[in-house]
Amino acid sequence: MKALLLALLLSGMLVPHDFFVSILTIRHNAEKATLDLTWQMTAHDVEHALANVAELKLVSTKEHPKADSLLNAYFIEHLHLEQATKGLHWKWIGRELEGENLFCYLQVEGIGSANNLSVSNSLLQDVFLEQDNIVHLEAMGRTLTAHFVSGSVAHTFTW
């Protein structure tokens, strides 16, 4: 019994990194009536999540030619935005890699107010049970935050 407990403890120490987190910042731009999304995640985690679809090899000479559309398709599966029971759709703006961090930029147009924005974020939770997805909504001079862990339901941001 003690040997089994020791083996379980030691196997937990072999995890590639200590935490699994993404940070999605949604900024409401009242002047332009947009939601500007910046999504930060660990690049190799999202590459791992899409390994059964394609080898992305982000920012390398062997990068998949459809990396952006593959990433966006994965995001569509795992990020849902609604306002007044109407699903919101974004356009892909771009991405950049800083070290191990992948930053993806998206934009939703025609949003006069961020009030009652409903968000559901299950990014990478199909791969990592420990995944914590933090969402910050910046609007009207304030920042509201929600956390999404495996099994979380949608969160509605209200003022």
N, C-alpha and C positions, 0 to 999 in steps of 0.2 A: 504494500500500500504506500509506504514512504517512497519507494523507488518510483512509483507511478506519479506521485505528486511532484517529486523532483524533476522527472522527465517533462511533465506539463509546464512547470515553471521555466525550465531551461528552453523549451521549444518556444515559449513566448518571447524570449530574448532574441530570437532569430528573425524578427519582423524587420523588413527593409527600412522602415522609418517608424518613428514613435507615434505619429498622429496622421490622420487622414481628414483633411479639411479643405473646403473651397470657400471663397468669399465672393459673393455677388453683391456689387454695389449698384443700386438703381438710383439714378439722379433724375428728378423731374425738372425739365427746362421749361418754365412757364412761358418764356418769350417765344420759343420755337414750338411749343406744345408737343414735346417729345419726352420719352423716357430713354435715357442713355445708360446702357448697361455695360459694366466692366466686370468680367468674371475671371477670377484668379484661381488657378488650380495647379497641382503638381503635374508637369508634362508627362512624365513616365507613367503616372497612374492612368491618365486618360488614354495614352497609347496602349496600355495594358487592357483597358476596358474595350478598346476597339480592335484588339489583336485578332479576334475571330472574323472580323470584317475585312481588315486590311492592315498592313504594316505601314503606319504613318511616317515613322522616321522623321519627325518634325525638325525643321531647320537643318537639314543635312543635304548632301548632294543626291541622296537616294530618297528624298521626301516624296511621298505619294502625290501624284499630280492632282488628285481630288481631295486633298487633306482638309481644306476649308469646308467643302460640302459634306464630307463625312463627319467632321466635328459638329457642324450645324445640325445635321440629321440626328446625331446623338443627343444634342441639346434639346431638340424638339421633343424627343421621347421623355426627357427628364425635367424640363422646366415648363411649367404652365402658368401663364399670366391671364387673369380675367379682371374685368371691371364691368359692373352692372350685368353680370352673367354672360358677358360677351367675351369670347376668347380673343386675346391680343396676339398679334403676329409681329415678329421683328424682322429687320433686314440685317444681314451679316455685314459688318463694317470692316473687320480685319482682326489680326492677332499679332502678338509678338512674344518672343521668348526672352526671359531674363534669368540666366542660370537655369535652375530646375523649374522656375515658375512660368506657366503659360498664362498670358493675359488675352482674353477674347473680348471683342467689342461688338455690341449689338445695339440696335436702335428701334424703338417703337414710335411711330408718328401718329399725330392726331389725338394727343392726350392732353386735354385742358386742365385736368386736376389729377393728382395721384391719390386722392381720397378714395377709400374703399377698393384699393388694389388688392386682389387676391393672388397669392403666390404659392406654388407648390414646387419644391426643388428636391429631386431624388438623385442628383448627379452622383455617379460612381457608387451608389448604394447597392447596385446590382453586382458589384465586384468586391467591395469592402464593407463589411457589416459595421465597422467602427466609423464610417464616414460621417462627418458633421458638416453640413452645408449652412453657412451663415449668410443671411441676406440683410443688407442695410438698405433702407429706403430713405433717401435724402430729398426732402421737399419742404417748402414753406419755412425754411430756416431751421428745420429740425431733422434729426436722424432717428428713425425707429429701426429696431433689429428683431429678427426672428431666427431661430435655429431649427434645422430640419435634420433629424436623425432617422434611421430606418423605421418605417411605419408611421412617420409624421403625416398629419393631414394638412390641407392647405391653410395658410394663415392670411387673414384679411387685415391690412393696415388701415386704420381709421384715425382721424383727428377729431 
